[in-house]
Amino acid sequence: MNCWVVVVDDEIMSLTNAKIILKDEGMRVDRLRSGRDLLKFMTKNKPDLILMDVMMPEMDGFQTYHKLRQYEEETGRKRTPVIF
């Protein structure tokens, strides 16, 4: 079974490198450029893992994490693991 990983980073090169490395390991990879994009994405998707940058404009990784946990709690969804 393939692991589904979402990578969240505002830097294109980091997203590209992460995709190459993870796909080489047989993982399904989606890339997003902001915390807001992740929160919208999560309303319709349930990946196995989120890899997220801490330093992002508008909403940093910690703010995004807290909003994600709030959304999961409000909707009764199981917590998705997050690595910064």
N, CA, C and O atoms as a GROMACS GRO file, in nm:
protein
  336
    1MET      N    1   0.084  -0.119   0.000
    1MET     CA    2   0.000   0.000   0.000
    1MET      C    3   0.088   0.125   0.000
    1MET      O    4   0.181   0.135   0.080
    2ASN      N    5   0.059   0.218  -0.088
    2ASN     CA    6   0.135   0.341  -0.096
    2ASN      C    7   0.090   0.440   0.009
    2ASN      O    8  -0.029   0.452   0.039
    3CYS      N    9   0.186   0.511   0.064
    3CYS     CA   10   0.159   0.615   0.161
    3CYS      C   11   0.127   0.744   0.083
    3CYS      O   12   0.192   0.775  -0.016
    4TRP      N   13   0.027   0.818   0.130
    4TRP     CA   14  -0.011   0.944   0.066
    4TRP      C   15   0.040   1.058   0.152
    4TRP      O   16  -0.003   1.076   0.266
    5VAL      N   17   0.133   1.136   0.096
    5VAL     CA   18   0.196   1.246   0.168
    5VAL      C   19   0.161   1.378   0.102
    5VAL      O   20   0.165   1.390  -0.021
    6VAL      N   21   0.126   1.477   0.184
    6VAL     CA   22   0.105   1.613   0.135
    6VAL      C   23   0.221   1.698   0.187
    6VAL      O   24   0.250   1.699   0.307
    7VAL      N   25   0.286   1.768   0.096
    7VAL     CA   26   0.397   1.856   0.132
    7VAL      C   27   0.348   2.000   0.118
    7VAL      O   28   0.295   2.038   0.013
    8VAL      N   29   0.366   2.080   0.224
    8VAL     CA   30   0.321   2.218   0.224
    8VAL      C   31   0.442   2.308   0.244
    8VAL      O   32   0.508   2.303   0.348
    9ASP      N   33   0.471   2.389   0.143
    9ASP     CA   34   0.587   2.479   0.149
    9ASP      C   35   0.566   2.590   0.048
    9ASP      O   36   0.507   2.568  -0.058
   10ASP      N   37   0.612   2.710   0.080
   10ASP     CA   38   0.596   2.822  -0.012
   10ASP      C   39   0.710   2.828  -0.114
   10ASP      O   40   0.705   2.908  -0.207
   11GLU      N   41   0.812   2.746  -0.098
   11GLU     CA   42   0.926   2.745  -0.190
   11GLU      C   43   0.913   2.631  -0.291
   11GLU      O   44   0.906   2.513  -0.254
   12ILE      N   45   0.909   2.667  -0.418
   12ILE     CA   46   0.891   2.570  -0.526
   12ILE      C   47   1.000   2.463  -0.526
   12ILE      O   48   0.971   2.345  -0.546
   13MET      N   49   1.125   2.503  -0.504
   13MET     CA   50   1.235   2.406  -0.508
   13MET      C   51   1.219   2.301  -0.398
   13MET      O   52   1.245   2.183  -0.422
   14SER      N   53   1.176   2.341  -0.281
   14SER     CA   54   1.153   2.244  -0.172
   14SER      C   55   1.041   2.148  -0.209
   14SER      O   56   1.051   2.028  -0.182
   15LEU      N   57   0.936   2.198  -0.270
   15LEU     CA   58   0.825   2.112  -0.312
   15LEU      C   59   0.870   2.013  -0.418
   15LEU      O   60   0.835   1.895  -0.414
   16THR      N   61   0.949   2.061  -0.513
   16THR     CA   62   0.998   1.975  -0.621
   16THR      C   63   1.090   1.866  -0.566
   16THR      O   64   1.076   1.749  -0.601
   17ASN      N   65   1.183   1.904  -0.482
   17ASN     CA   66   1.276   1.806  -0.424
   17ASN      C   67   1.203   1.702  -0.341
   17ASN      O   68   1.232   1.582  -0.350
   18ALA      N   69   1.108   1.745  -0.259
   18ALA     CA   70   1.032   1.652  -0.176
   18ALA      C   71   0.955   1.553  -0.264
   18ALA      O   72   0.950   1.434  -0.235
   19LYS      N   73   0.895   1.604  -0.372
   19LYS     CA   74   0.818   1.517  -0.460
   19LYS      C   75   0.908   1.411  -0.524
   19LYS      O   76   0.872   1.293  -0.529
   20ILE      N   77   1.024   1.452  -0.571
   20ILE     CA   78   1.116   1.358  -0.635
   20ILE      C   79   1.159   1.249  -0.536
   20ILE      O   80   1.154   1.130  -0.569
   21ILE      N   81   1.200   1.289  -0.418
   21ILE     CA   82   1.247   1.193  -0.317
   21ILE      C   83   1.136   1.097  -0.274
   21ILE      O   84   1.158   0.976  -0.268
   22LEU      N   85   1.019   1.150  -0.246
   22LEU     CA   86   0.910   1.066  -0.196
   22LEU      C   87   0.854   0.975  -0.305
   22LEU      O   88   0.822   0.859  -0.279
   23LYS      N   89   0.842   1.026  -0.427
   23LYS     CA   90   0.793   0.942  -0.537
   23LYS      C   91   0.890   0.829  -0.567
   23LYS      O   92   0.848   0.718  -0.601
   24ASP      N   93   1.020   0.855  -0.554
   24ASP     CA   94   1.120   0.750  -0.574
   24ASP      C   95   1.102   0.637  -0.473
   24ASP      O   96   1.143   0.524  -0.499
   25GLU      N   97   1.042   0.668  -0.360
   25GLU     CA   98   1.015   0.567  -0.256
   25GLU      C   99   0.876   0.506  -0.271
   25GLU      O  100   0.832   0.430  -0.186
   26GLY      N  101   0.809   0.539  -0.380
   26GLY     CA  102   0.679   0.480  -0.410
   26GLY      C  103   0.561   0.546  -0.341
   26GLY      O  104   0.453   0.487  -0.330
   27MET      N  105   0.579   0.669  -0.294
   27MET     CA  106   0.470   0.738  -0.223
   27MET      C  107   0.391   0.826  -0.318
   27MET      O  108   0.444   0.880  -0.415
   28ARG      N  109   0.264   0.839  -0.288
   28ARG     CA  110   0.179   0.935  -0.358
   28ARG      C  111   0.204   1.071  -0.294
   28ARG      O  112   0.204   1.083  -0.172
   29VAL      N  113   0.225   1.174  -0.377
   29VAL     CA  114   0.262   1.305  -0.324
   29VAL      C  115   0.174   1.414  -0.384
   29VAL      O  116   0.156   1.421  -0.506
   30ASP      N  117   0.118   1.498  -0.297
   30ASP     CA  118   0.052   1.621  -0.339
   30ASP      C  119   0.131   1.736  -0.279
   30ASP      O  120   0.182   1.726  -0.168
   31ARG      N  121   0.141   1.846  -0.354
   31ARG     CA  122   0.217   1.962  -0.308
   31ARG      C  123   0.126   2.083  -0.301
   31ARG      O  124   0.048   2.109  -0.392
   32LEU      N  125   0.138   2.157  -0.192
   32LEU     CA  126   0.057   2.277  -0.170
   32LEU      C  127   0.149   2.391  -0.129
   32LEU      O  128   0.253   2.369  -0.068
   33ARG      N  129   0.109   2.515  -0.163
   33ARG     CA  130   0.198   2.629  -0.141
   33ARG      C  131   0.165   2.714  -0.019
   33ARG      O  132   0.235   2.811   0.007
   34SER      N  133   0.059   2.681   0.056
   34SER     CA  134   0.026   2.763   0.172
   34SER      C  135  -0.059   2.685   0.272
   34SER      O  136  -0.116   2.581   0.241
   35GLY      N  137  -0.064   2.739   0.392
   35GLY     CA  138  -0.149   2.681   0.495
   35GLY      C  139  -0.296   2.687   0.456
   35GLY      O  140  -0.372   2.594   0.481
   36ARG      N  141  -0.334   2.797   0.394
   36ARG     CA  142  -0.474   2.811   0.349
   36ARG      C  143  -0.509   2.703   0.246
   36ARG      O  144  -0.618   2.646   0.250
   37ASP      N  145  -0.415   2.676   0.155
   37ASP     CA  146  -0.437   2.570   0.056
   37ASP      C  147  -0.455   2.435   0.125
   37ASP      O  148  -0.540   2.355   0.085
   38LEU      N  149  -0.375   2.409   0.229
   38LEU     CA  150  -0.386   2.283   0.302
   38LEU      C  151  -0.522   2.270   0.368
   38LEU      O  152  -0.587   2.165   0.358
   39LEU      N  153  -0.567   2.374   0.435
   39LEU     CA  154  -0.696   2.367   0.506
   39LEU      C  155  -0.810   2.342   0.408
   39LEU      O  156  -0.902   2.266   0.439
   40LYS      N  157  -0.805   2.404   0.293
   40LYS     CA  158  -0.907   2.380   0.189
   40LYS      C  159  -0.897   2.236   0.137
   40LYS      O  160  -0.998   2.168   0.121
   41PHE      N  161  -0.776   2.191   0.111
   41PHE     CA  162  -0.749   2.056   0.061
   41PHE      C  163  -0.804   1.950   0.157
   41PHE      O  164  -0.861   1.850   0.114
   42MET      N  165  -0.786   1.973   0.286
   42MET     CA  166  -0.825   1.874   0.387
   42MET      C  167  -0.976   1.856   0.399
   42MET      O  168  -1.021   1.756   0.455
   43THR      N  169  -1.054   1.950   0.349
   43THR     CA  170  -1.200   1.934   0.356
   43THR      C  171  -1.249   1.820   0.267
   43THR      O  172  -1.358   1.766   0.289
   44LYS      N  173  -1.170   1.784   0.166
   44LYS     CA  174  -1.211   1.679   0.073
   44LYS      C  175  -1.113   1.563   0.063
   44LYS      O  176  -1.134   1.470  -0.015
   45ASN      N  177  -1.005   1.568   0.141
   45ASN     CA  178  -0.901   1.466   0.131
   45ASN      C  179  -0.853   1.422   0.268
   45ASN      O  180  -0.868   1.495   0.366
   46LYS      N  181  -0.796   1.300   0.275
   46LYS     CA  182  -0.745   1.245   0.400
   46LYS      C  183  -0.612   1.175   0.373
   46LYS      O  184  -0.607   1.052   0.363
   47PRO      N  185  -0.503   1.254   0.361
   47PRO     CA  186  -0.373   1.192   0.337
   47PRO      C  187  -0.324   1.119   0.462
   47PRO      O  188  -0.379   1.135   0.571
   48ASP      N  189  -0.218   1.039   0.444
   48ASP     CA  190  -0.160   0.966   0.556
   48ASP      C  191  -0.067   1.052   0.640
   48ASP      O  192  -0.050   1.026   0.760
   49LEU      N  193  -0.005   1.153   0.579
   49LEU     CA  194   0.096   1.234   0.646
   49LEU      C  195   0.105   1.371   0.581
   49LEU      O  196   0.087   1.385   0.460
   50ILE      N  197   0.132   1.472   0.664
   50ILE     CA  198   0.156   1.608   0.614
   50ILE      C  199   0.298   1.647   0.653
   50ILE      O  200   0.335   1.641   0.770
   51LEU      N  201   0.377   1.689   0.554
   51LEU     CA  202   0.509   1.747   0.578
   51LEU      C  203   0.495   1.897   0.554
   51LEU      O  204   0.461   1.938   0.443
   52MET      N  205   0.520   1.978   0.657
   52MET     CA  206   0.488   2.120   0.645
   52MET      C  207   0.604   2.209   0.690
   52MET      O  208   0.668   2.185   0.792
   53ASP      N  209   0.628   2.311   0.610
   53ASP     CA  210   0.725   2.415   0.644
   53ASP      C  211   0.670   2.498   0.759
   53ASP      O  212   0.549   2.517   0.770
   54VAL      N  213   0.757   2.546   0.845
   54VAL     CA  214   0.715   2.632   0.955
   54VAL      C  215   0.703   2.777   0.909
   54VAL      O  216   0.607   2.846   0.942
   55MET      N  217   0.802   2.822   0.834
   55MET     CA  218   0.808   2.962   0.792
   55MET      C  219   0.740   2.981   0.656
   55MET      O  220   0.800   2.952   0.552
   56MET      N  221   0.616   3.029   0.658
   56MET     CA  222   0.542   3.059   0.536
   56MET      C  223   0.472   3.193   0.555
   56MET      O  224   0.436   3.229   0.667
   57PRO      N  225   0.452   3.266   0.445
   57PRO     CA  226   0.380   3.394   0.456
   57PRO      C  227   0.232   3.371   0.486
   57PRO      O  228   0.182   3.260   0.472
   58GLU      N  229   0.163   3.474   0.525
   58GLU     CA  230   0.021   3.474   0.559
   58GLU      C  231  -0.009   3.394   0.684
   58GLU      O  232  -0.051   3.450   0.786
   59MET      N  233   0.011   3.263   0.678
   59MET     CA  234  -0.017   3.174   0.791
   59MET      C  235   0.101   3.078   0.804
   59MET      O  236   0.128   3.000   0.712
   60ASP      N  237   0.172   3.084   0.917
   60ASP     CA  238   0.288   2.996   0.931
   60ASP      C  239   0.244   2.852   0.963
   60ASP      O  240   0.126   2.825   0.981
   61GLY      N  241   0.340   2.763   0.969
   61GLY     CA  242   0.310   2.623   0.991
   61GLY      C  243   0.240   2.595   1.123
   61GLY      O  244   0.152   2.510   1.130
   62PHE      N  245   0.278   2.668   1.229
   62PHE     CA  246   0.216   2.646   1.360
   62PHE      C  247   0.070   2.692   1.360
   62PHE      O  248  -0.016   2.624   1.417
   63GLN      N  249   0.042   2.806   1.298
   63GLN     CA  250  -0.096   2.854   1.288
   63GLN      C  251  -0.180   2.756   1.206
   63GLN      O  252  -0.294   2.725   1.242
   64THR      N  253  -0.123   2.708   1.098
   64THR     CA  254  -0.192   2.611   1.013
   64THR      C  255  -0.222   2.484   1.092
   64THR      O  256  -0.332   2.430   1.084
   65TYR      N  257  -0.124   2.438   1.166
   65TYR     CA  258  -0.139   2.317   1.248
   65TYR      C  259  -0.256   2.332   1.346
   65TYR      O  260  -0.340   2.243   1.359
   66HIS      N  261  -0.261   2.445   1.415
   66HIS     CA  262  -0.369   2.467   1.513
   66HIS      C  263  -0.506   2.474   1.446
   66HIS      O  264  -0.604   2.422   1.500
   67LYS      N  265  -0.513   2.537   1.329
   67LYS     CA  266  -0.640   2.543   1.256
   67LYS      C  267  -0.680   2.405   1.204
   67LYS      O  268  -0.799   2.370   1.203
   68LEU      N  269  -0.582   2.326   1.162
   68LEU     CA  270  -0.610   2.189   1.117
   68LEU      C  271  -0.665   2.106   1.232
   68LEU      O  272  -0.765   2.036   1.215
   69ARG      N  273  -0.601   2.113   1.348
   69ARG     CA  274  -0.648   2.037   1.464
   69ARG      C  275  -0.789   2.081   1.506
   69ARG      O  276  -0.872   1.998   1.543
   70GLN      N  277  -0.815   2.209   1.499
   70GLN     CA  278  -0.948   2.261   1.532
   70GLN      C  279  -1.052   2.205   1.434
   70GLN      O  280  -1.159   2.161   1.475
   71TYR      N  281  -1.019   2.206   1.304
   71TYR     CA  282  -1.109   2.151   1.203
   71TYR      C  283  -1.134   2.002   1.227
   71TYR      O  284  -1.249   1.957   1.221
   72GLU      N  285  -1.029   1.926   1.255
   72GLU     CA  286  -1.044   1.782   1.279
   72GLU      C  287  -1.132   1.757   1.401
   72GLU      O  288  -1.215   1.666   1.401
   73GLU      N  289  -1.113   1.835   1.505
   73GLU     CA  290  -1.193   1.818   1.627
   73GLU      C  291  -1.340   1.852   1.601
   73GLU      O  292  -1.430   1.780   1.644
   74GLU      N  293  -1.364   1.962   1.532
   74GLU     CA  294  -1.501   2.005   1.503
   74GLU      C  295  -1.576   1.907   1.414
   74GLU      O  296  -1.698   1.892   1.427
   75THR      N  297  -1.504   1.840   1.324
   75THR     CA  298  -1.569   1.749   1.229
   75THR      C  299  -1.561   1.604   1.272
   75THR      O  300  -1.617   1.516   1.205
   76GLY      N  301  -1.493   1.576   1.382
   76GLY     CA  302  -1.481   1.439   1.430
   76GLY      C  303  -1.387   1.353   1.349
   76GLY      O  304  -1.393   1.230   1.355
   77ARG      N  305  -1.301   1.416   1.274
   77ARG     CA  306  -1.204   1.341   1.193
   77ARG      C  307  -1.084   1.299   1.277
   77ARG      O  308  -1.046   1.367   1.372
   78LYS      N  309  -1.026   1.187   1.241
   78LYS     CA  310  -0.904   1.140   1.304
   78LYS      C  311  -0.790   1.236   1.268
   78LYS      O  312  -0.784   1.288   1.157
   79ARG      N  313  -0.700   1.258   1.364
   79ARG     CA  314  -0.587   1.348   1.341
   79ARG      C  315  -0.491   1.293   1.236
   79ARG      O  316  -0.454   1.176   1.239
   80THR      N  317  -0.452   1.378   1.145
   80THR     CA  318  -0.351   1.344   1.045
   80THR      C  319  -0.214   1.379   1.101
   80THR      O  320  -0.194   1.491   1.148
   81PRO      N  321  -0.118   1.286   1.099
   81PRO     CA  322   0.016   1.317   1.148
   81PRO      C  323   0.080   1.433   1.069
   81PRO      O  324   0.067   1.441   0.947
   82VAL      N  325   0.147   1.521   1.142
   82VAL     CA  326   0.214   1.637   1.081
   82VAL      C  327   0.360   1.638   1.127
   82VAL      O  328   0.390   1.624   1.246
   83ILE      N  329   0.449   1.655   1.030
   83ILE     CA  330   0.591   1.672   1.060
   83ILE      C  331   0.633   1.807   1.004
   83ILE      O  332   0.606   1.840   0.889
   84PHE      N  333   0.699   1.886   1.088
   84PHE     CA  334   0.748   2.018   1.044
   84PHE      C  335   0.891   2.004   0.994
   84PHE      O  336   0.951   2.103   0.952
   0.00000   0.00000   0.00000
